[in-house]
Amino acid sequence: MTGLTIRPMTPGDVPAAERLSDEGFHELDLRMQRATWPAPERRTPTHSQRWTERTLHFLRTDPGGCWVADDETGLVGFATSFVRETTWCLATYVVRPGLQGRGIGRALLEAAMQHGRGCLHGMLSASTDPKAVRRYHLAGFEMHPQMVLTGVVDRSAIPPVDKVREGTAGDTDLMDSVDRRTRGAAHGPDHELMQGVLRAIVSDSDTGSGYTYLDETGRVQLLAATNRRTAARLLWAALADAAPGSRVTVPHITAANQWAIQVGLAARLELHQEGYLGLRGMKPPAPYIHNGALL
Ligand SMILES: CC(C)(COP(=O)(O)OP(=O)(O)OC[C@H]1O[C@@H](n2cnc3c(N)ncnc32)[C@H](O)[C@@H]1OP(=O)(O)O)[C@@H](O)C(=O)NCCC(=O)NCCS
């Protein structure tokens, strides 16, 4: 590893990091491809733009959590991470294919984890790459398998859904309270980022409170609630809103969230496994469906 430098990421690094992230995850998808799960695709322009906006957001809120590795050829790896209250979260982490397995990832993760040294808890969503899983295990994370529900909703199975409404920026304090109860730390500034591009559905009644964010494809990006009944109500609301006949995805379900599996199978979705929720100093949040980068 001659000429390798580990240094803080700057906004000028973000376009190259975005290309490297697309390349690294595409190569991983091809390497780990399984017959049952959608064929690997390159990032859409919308996905690239959101990735870029999110990474610039991390650079604004947590410049000390974002690191890159350079050699004489340019950017060869990066790790972005952030602290929210008690919790350090790893957002994204890639080393250029062909240079993996030589210790670059270790140096990057150590730099990023320094940013979270005062935190009680840690969260990350691990890919299926055995190198990533090994790195996280060596860094003290426990691995909790993630499941994913996918398919076309059987609309005849949808129960009447009440006590839900559209979320607005005025719900942010409520969302932060639910976050603290379920995952031990609010999302704080990440709510504004999500509200800029995602649709929020909120449930807030005498029987419980919660919210979910959905993207334009109907993919659940985050769901948190104070009890399982409210969580199930929100998930049904999300599934009911999918365009009839369209494919929906509910990713990042841990075994602690059987309520989500119950809803998904009742809606006749398929259940698969994909990656791990890596946790340090905490149990799998529930009722909770985490976001892959904002956890
Ligand atoms: C995950 C990733 C960032 C780690 O970076 P890296 O430079 O490969 O990491 P390192 O070389 O420091 O560490 C990899 C470890 O796995 C080991 N390893 C290498 N090949 C392996 C394999 N096929 N199976 C299991 N372990 C392997 C290495 O020996 C090393 O362990 P060690 O430190 O005990 O020797 C990089 O591999 C990557 O970009 N993967 C694809 C994208 C991805 O999955 N990102 C993580 C998203 S959560």
PDBQT file of the ligand as one rigid body, heavy atoms in Angstrom, charges set to zero:
ROOT
HETATM    1  C1  LIG A 301     -16.078  -3.756   3.227  1.00  0.00    +0.000 C 
HETATM    2  C2  LIG A 301     -14.849  -3.048   2.669  1.00  0.00    +0.000 C 
HETATM    3  C3  LIG A 301     -15.082  -1.531   2.689  1.00  0.00    +0.000 C 
HETATM    4  C4  LIG A 301     -13.648  -3.378   3.580  1.00  0.00    +0.000 C 
HETATM    5  O1  LIG A 301     -12.499  -2.802   3.026  1.00  0.00    +0.000 OA
HETATM    6  P1  LIG A 301     -11.177  -3.717   2.795  1.00  0.00    +0.000 P 
HETATM    7  O2  LIG A 301     -10.090  -2.819   2.386  1.00  0.00    +0.000 OA
HETATM    8  O3  LIG A 301     -11.556  -4.850   1.909  1.00  0.00    +0.000 OA
HETATM    9  O4  LIG A 301     -10.973  -4.251   4.318  1.00  0.00    +0.000 OA
HETATM   10  P2  LIG A 301      -9.664  -4.850   4.995  1.00  0.00    +0.000 P 
HETATM   11  O5  LIG A 301      -8.742  -5.374   3.963  1.00  0.00    +0.000 OA
HETATM   12  O6  LIG A 301      -9.139  -3.836   5.956  1.00  0.00    +0.000 OA
HETATM   13  O7  LIG A 301     -10.318  -6.006   5.876  1.00  0.00    +0.000 OA
HETATM   14  C5  LIG A 301     -10.943  -7.109   5.287  1.00  0.00    +0.000 C 
HETATM   15  C6  LIG A 301     -10.783  -8.304   6.203  1.00  0.00    +0.000 C 
HETATM   16  O8  LIG A 301     -11.430  -9.432   5.596  1.00  0.00    +0.000 OA
HETATM   17  C7  LIG A 301     -10.439 -10.432   5.290  1.00  0.00    +0.000 C 
HETATM   18  N1  LIG A 301     -10.825 -11.031   4.014  1.00  0.00    +0.000 N 
HETATM   19  C8  LIG A 301     -10.312 -10.813   2.775  1.00  0.00    +0.000 A 
HETATM   20  N2  LIG A 301     -10.989 -11.556   1.888  1.00  0.00    +0.000 NA
HETATM   21  C9  LIG A 301     -11.917 -12.241   2.568  1.00  0.00    +0.000 A 
HETATM   22  C10 LIG A 301     -12.926 -13.179   2.203  1.00  0.00    +0.000 A 
HETATM   23  N3  LIG A 301     -13.100 -13.558   0.931  1.00  0.00    +0.000 N 
HETATM   24  N4  LIG A 301     -13.692 -13.701   3.166  1.00  0.00    +0.000 NA
HETATM   25  C11 LIG A 301     -13.552 -13.322   4.450  1.00  0.00    +0.000 A 
HETATM   26  N5  LIG A 301     -12.625 -12.428   4.870  1.00  0.00    +0.000 NA
HETATM   27  C12 LIG A 301     -11.827 -11.900   3.923  1.00  0.00    +0.000 A 
HETATM   28  C13 LIG A 301      -9.135  -9.701   5.261  1.00  0.00    +0.000 C 
HETATM   29  O9  LIG A 301      -8.051 -10.579   5.507  1.00  0.00    +0.000 OA
HETATM   30  C14 LIG A 301      -9.345  -8.704   6.402  1.00  0.00    +0.000 C 
HETATM   31  O10 LIG A 301      -9.299  -9.322   7.681  1.00  0.00    +0.000 OA
HETATM   32  P3  LIG A 301      -7.980  -9.196   8.610  1.00  0.00    +0.000 P 
HETATM   33  O11 LIG A 301      -7.819  -7.719   8.914  1.00  0.00    +0.000 OA
HETATM   34  O12 LIG A 301      -8.273 -10.018   9.811  1.00  0.00    +0.000 OA
HETATM   35  O13 LIG A 301      -6.844  -9.713   7.774  1.00  0.00    +0.000 OA
HETATM   36  C15 LIG A 301     -14.547  -3.503   1.200  1.00  0.00    +0.000 C 
HETATM   37  O14 LIG A 301     -14.207  -4.871   1.190  1.00  0.00    +0.000 OA
HETATM   38  C16 LIG A 301     -15.690  -3.210   0.224  1.00  0.00    +0.000 C 
HETATM   39  O15 LIG A 301     -15.762  -2.124  -0.337  1.00  0.00    +0.000 OA
HETATM   40  N6  LIG A 301     -16.613  -4.191  -0.001  1.00  0.00    +0.000 N 
HETATM   41  C17 LIG A 301     -17.707  -3.979  -0.959  1.00  0.00    +0.000 C 
HETATM   42  C18 LIG A 301     -18.699  -2.922  -0.475  1.00  0.00    +0.000 C 
HETATM   43  C19 LIG A 301     -19.201  -3.228   0.917  1.00  0.00    +0.000 C 
HETATM   44  O16 LIG A 301     -19.642  -4.317   1.215  1.00  0.00    +0.000 OA
HETATM   45  N7  LIG A 301     -19.143  -2.206   1.798  1.00  0.00    +0.000 N 
HETATM   46  C20 LIG A 301     -19.609  -2.318   3.142  1.00  0.00    +0.000 C 
HETATM   47  C21 LIG A 301     -20.988  -1.853   3.170  1.00  0.00    +0.000 C 
HETATM   48  S1  LIG A 301     -21.771  -2.169   4.695  1.00  0.00    +0.000 SA
ENDROOT
TORSDOF 0
